[in-house]
Amino acid sequence: MFEKVLVVCVGNICRSPTGAALLRQLLPNKQIASAGIAAEKSGLVGHTADSVAMATAQQHGIDLSHHKAQQLTVGLCQQYDLLLVMEKGHLEAVTRIAPHARGKTMLFGEWIGKQDIPDPYQQSQEAFDHAYALIERAAHAWSKKL
């Protein structure tokens, strides 16, 4: 049913690449990618994952070294069966970009208490560790649903 999943955050350099990489590891038969609702506005399109996000993921055996940030577009929203966003506010942002995608957009933290996953960007290692732990729990929960 959901063969193509797009994980979405703001800049596409911390949370969504991590979430997508974890889902790819857990669901190798699915097509999983990531994008950012403000990657273009933030000047991050084409950038690698954040260095702290990469190091945090690497500690857990997840490789983000090949990631390149991309902007969420109407076209991307059309290509994917399910869009998973990191925060409730991202639901509205996705709807502004692609109104038709609202019905297939859910929280990445849906199955861990509809929890937002806070943005660790430019924060402490503890913030990255906390975000990673939530992303990992949520990815495992999604892997059981998909």
PLY file of the C-alpha trace (Angstrom):
ply
format ascii 1.0
element vertex 146
property float x
property float y
property float z
element edge 145
property int vertex1
property int vertex2
end_header
0.00 0.00 0.00
2.67 2.53 1.03
5.66 1.63 -1.13
7.16 5.12 -1.38
7.70 7.13 1.81
9.06 10.67 2.07
10.37 11.90 5.44
10.11 15.67 5.88
11.65 18.24 8.25
12.71 21.88 7.82
16.19 21.97 6.30
16.60 18.30 5.38
20.00 18.05 7.10
19.25 16.56 10.56
15.98 14.82 11.37
14.56 13.75 8.01
17.77 12.23 6.61
18.18 10.30 9.86
14.57 9.12 9.82
14.77 8.12 6.17
18.03 6.20 6.70
16.56 4.30 9.66
13.40 3.44 7.71
15.49 2.27 4.72
17.41 -0.04 7.07
14.20 -1.39 8.63
12.20 -1.55 5.37
14.69 -2.42 2.60
11.90 -3.21 0.10
10.39 0.29 0.28
11.51 3.42 -1.55
12.31 5.99 1.14
13.70 9.50 0.74
13.67 12.82 2.57
13.13 16.52 1.88
12.86 19.83 3.69
9.99 22.30 3.72
12.47 25.21 3.88
15.69 23.72 2.46
15.69 26.23 -0.39
14.85 29.24 1.80
17.61 28.20 4.22
20.16 27.83 1.43
20.67 24.16 2.25
19.74 22.47 -1.05
22.60 20.17 -2.04
24.24 20.32 1.39
25.31 17.20 3.23
23.72 16.20 6.50
24.70 18.26 9.55
28.05 17.05 10.94
26.65 16.40 14.43
23.65 14.54 12.95
26.07 12.44 10.87
28.24 11.62 13.88
25.22 10.80 16.04
23.78 8.49 13.38
27.21 6.90 12.81
27.37 5.97 16.51
24.27 3.85 15.83
25.55 2.32 12.60
23.62 4.67 10.30
25.53 6.26 7.42
24.37 9.72 6.30
27.52 10.55 4.32
25.80 10.32 0.91
22.85 12.56 1.83
22.17 15.75 -0.15
19.43 18.09 1.08
16.49 18.78 -1.22
13.48 21.07 -1.15
10.00 19.59 -0.77
8.09 20.26 -4.00
4.66 19.55 -5.43
6.32 16.97 -7.68
7.91 15.12 -4.77
4.59 15.11 -2.92
2.95 13.54 -5.98
5.63 10.84 -6.26
5.27 9.50 -2.71
2.44 7.49 -1.13
3.09 8.69 2.42
4.75 11.82 3.80
6.02 11.72 7.39
6.68 15.07 9.07
8.61 15.74 12.27
6.28 18.32 13.88
2.56 19.09 13.85
3.31 22.51 12.33
4.91 20.78 9.35
1.49 19.38 8.41
0.37 22.92 7.52
3.63 23.69 5.73
3.28 20.61 3.52
-0.35 21.56 2.81
0.76 25.06 1.70
3.29 23.54 -0.71
0.99 20.76 -1.99
-2.64 20.93 -0.79
-3.43 17.55 -2.39
-0.86 15.85 -0.13
-2.62 16.63 3.18
-4.52 13.34 3.20
-1.32 11.30 2.96
0.75 13.29 5.46
1.24 12.07 9.03
3.57 12.66 11.95
6.78 10.64 12.05
6.03 10.32 15.78
2.43 9.18 15.15
2.85 5.79 16.83
4.86 7.05 19.81
2.10 9.22 21.20
1.71 11.63 18.26
4.93 13.18 19.47
6.78 16.04 17.79
10.48 15.36 17.24
12.30 18.57 18.19
14.86 20.09 15.86
18.37 19.66 17.31
20.05 21.90 14.70
22.80 24.08 16.23
22.07 22.71 19.69
23.93 20.45 22.11
24.94 16.84 21.57
22.25 15.96 24.12
19.63 17.55 21.83
20.88 15.40 18.92
20.89 12.27 21.11
17.33 13.01 22.27
16.10 13.60 18.71
17.86 10.44 17.51
16.25 8.35 20.25
12.78 9.62 19.31
13.43 9.10 15.59
14.63 5.56 16.25
11.55 4.71 18.37
9.25 6.22 15.76
10.99 4.45 12.86
10.61 1.09 14.60
6.92 1.84 15.22
6.39 2.79 11.56
8.25 -0.31 10.37
5.63 -2.45 12.12
2.78 -0.48 10.48
4.23 -0.45 6.96
0 1
1 2
2 3
3 4
4 5
5 6
6 7
7 8
8 9
9 10
10 11
11 12
12 13
13 14
14 15
15 16
16 17
17 18
18 19
19 20
20 21
21 22
22 23
23 24
24 25
25 26
26 27
27 28
28 29
29 30
30 31
31 32
32 33
33 34
34 35
35 36
36 37
37 38
38 39
39 40
40 41
41 42
42 43
43 44
44 45
45 46
46 47
47 48
48 49
49 50
50 51
51 52
52 53
53 54
54 55
55 56
56 57
57 58
58 59
59 60
60 61
61 62
62 63
63 64
64 65
65 66
66 67
67 68
68 69
69 70
70 71
71 72
72 73
73 74
74 75
75 76
76 77
77 78
78 79
79 80
80 81
81 82
82 83
83 84
84 85
85 86
86 87
87 88
88 89
89 90
90 91
91 92
92 93
93 94
94 95
95 96
96 97
97 98
98 99
99 100
100 101
101 102
102 103
103 104
104 105
105 106
106 107
107 108
108 109
109 110
110 111
111 112
112 113
113 114
114 115
115 116
116 117
117 118
118 119
119 120
120 121
121 122
122 123
123 124
124 125
125 126
126 127
127 128
128 129
129 130
130 131
131 132
132 133
133 134
134 135
135 136
136 137
137 138
138 139
139 140
140 141
141 142
142 143
143 144
144 145
